[in-house]
Amino acid sequence: MNWGCYLLLCADGSLYTGITNDLERRLIAHGNGTASKYTRSRLPVKPVYWEACQDRSSASRREAEIKKMSRPAKMGLIAGQGNL
C-alpha cells in the first residue's frame, strides 16, 4: 500500500487535509460527497497537494502536522509542489 497525505481546495476556498492509500478512489469519494462531512458541503473539490508517506502511521502524523500549519504555510506547500 502506498500511503500519503493530501490537500484539497474546496469550492469555498478552504483547504481540507486527509490521508489515503488510494488517492484516485478517495478523490472519487470526495466528489460523490461520500468521503467527508466537511467536503460534502463544499463541492467541488480540487486536489492541490500530495505527499507520499512510508505507512499509515507516518501519514497520520504528517496529516496532524499539516493541520496545525497556518493557511499561508499550507499555501507554501502547495506552491512548492505545483498543481496535481
Helices and strands as residue ranges (DSSP letters): E 4-10, E 15-20, H 23-32, H 37-40, E 45-52, H 56-68, H 71-81
